[in-house]
């Protein structure tokens, strides 16, 4: 598990949430969609880290 990668994912998620809220406030569909895409990317980054952790656990138990 990389703390740095997890931190990057959290930052990307916060950036996406902020952009989506900005889009909601301004009525910008572009910002809403781009913000959601950033949040989805952050979720994928977290999933990747979770999978790496699981793989490490399996290798350590073997």
C-alpha beads as a LAMMPS data file, in Angstrom:
LAMMPS data file: protein, C-alpha beads

62 atoms
61 bonds

1 atom types
1 bond types

-500.0 500.0 xlo xhi
-500.0 500.0 ylo yhi
-500.0 500.0 zlo zhi

Masses

1 110.0

Atoms # bond

1 1 1 0.000 0.000 0.000
2 1 1 1.298 3.397 -0.873
3 1 1 0.248 6.204 1.403
4 1 1 1.311 8.640 -1.295
5 1 1 -0.980 7.021 -3.885
6 1 1 -3.883 6.984 -1.416
7 1 1 -3.293 10.675 -0.672
8 1 1 -3.313 11.462 -4.388
9 1 1 -6.629 9.622 -4.741
10 1 1 -8.151 11.583 -1.850
11 1 1 -6.923 14.851 -3.360
12 1 1 -8.352 13.910 -6.785
13 1 1 -11.691 13.039 -5.156
14 1 1 -11.845 16.370 -3.305
15 1 1 -10.930 18.234 -6.477
16 1 1 -13.705 16.433 -8.328
17 1 1 -16.274 17.141 -5.627
18 1 1 -15.346 20.827 -5.616
19 1 1 -15.592 21.037 -9.398
20 1 1 -18.947 19.260 -9.391
21 1 1 -20.337 21.625 -6.744
22 1 1 -19.036 24.594 -8.722
23 1 1 -20.826 23.221 -11.758
24 1 1 -24.017 22.842 -9.717
25 1 1 -23.761 26.450 -8.537
26 1 1 -22.992 27.910 -11.952
27 1 1 -25.170 25.545 -13.958
28 1 1 -22.139 24.327 -15.901
29 1 1 -22.811 20.810 -17.093
30 1 1 -19.184 20.589 -18.230
31 1 1 -17.878 21.201 -14.699
32 1 1 -20.431 18.793 -13.237
33 1 1 -19.367 16.010 -15.589
34 1 1 -15.638 16.687 -15.282
35 1 1 -15.973 16.729 -11.498
36 1 1 -17.753 13.386 -11.531
37 1 1 -15.096 11.932 -13.839
38 1 1 -12.375 12.998 -11.384
39 1 1 -14.291 11.346 -8.550
40 1 1 -14.639 8.149 -10.587
41 1 1 -10.911 8.225 -11.329
42 1 1 -10.186 8.604 -7.609
43 1 1 -12.404 5.587 -6.886
44 1 1 -10.425 3.561 -9.425
45 1 1 -7.185 4.663 -7.778
46 1 1 -8.490 3.478 -4.394
47 1 1 -9.578 0.169 -5.907
48 1 1 -6.121 -0.337 -7.394
49 1 1 -4.535 0.240 -3.978
50 1 1 -7.020 -2.156 -2.357
51 1 1 -6.128 -4.837 -4.911
52 1 1 -2.424 -4.308 -4.307
53 1 1 -3.008 -4.689 -0.550
54 1 1 -4.977 -7.924 -1.079
55 1 1 -2.282 -9.336 -3.366
56 1 1 0.392 -8.508 -0.795
57 1 1 -1.643 -10.222 1.939
58 1 1 -1.998 -13.348 -0.200
59 1 1 1.725 -13.449 -0.986
60 1 1 2.631 -12.876 2.662
61 1 1 0.411 -15.789 3.763
62 1 1 1.896 -18.184 1.185

Bonds

1 1 1 2
2 1 2 3
3 1 3 4
4 1 4 5
5 1 5 6
6 1 6 7
7 1 7 8
8 1 8 9
9 1 9 10
10 1 10 11
11 1 11 12
12 1 12 13
13 1 13 14
14 1 14 15
15 1 15 16
16 1 16 17
17 1 17 18
18 1 18 19
19 1 19 20
20 1 20 21
21 1 21 22
22 1 22 23
23 1 23 24
24 1 24 25
25 1 25 26
26 1 26 27
27 1 27 28
28 1 28 29
29 1 29 30
30 1 30 31
31 1 31 32
32 1 32 33
33 1 33 34
34 1 34 35
35 1 35 36
36 1 36 37
37 1 37 38
38 1 38 39
39 1 39 40
40 1 40 41
41 1 41 42
42 1 42 43
43 1 43 44
44 1 44 45
45 1 45 46
46 1 46 47
47 1 47 48
48 1 48 49
49 1 49 50
50 1 50 51
51 1 51 52
52 1 52 53
53 1 53 54
54 1 54 55
55 1 55 56
56 1 56 57
57 1 57 58
58 1 58 59
59 1 59 60
60 1 60 61
61 1 61 62
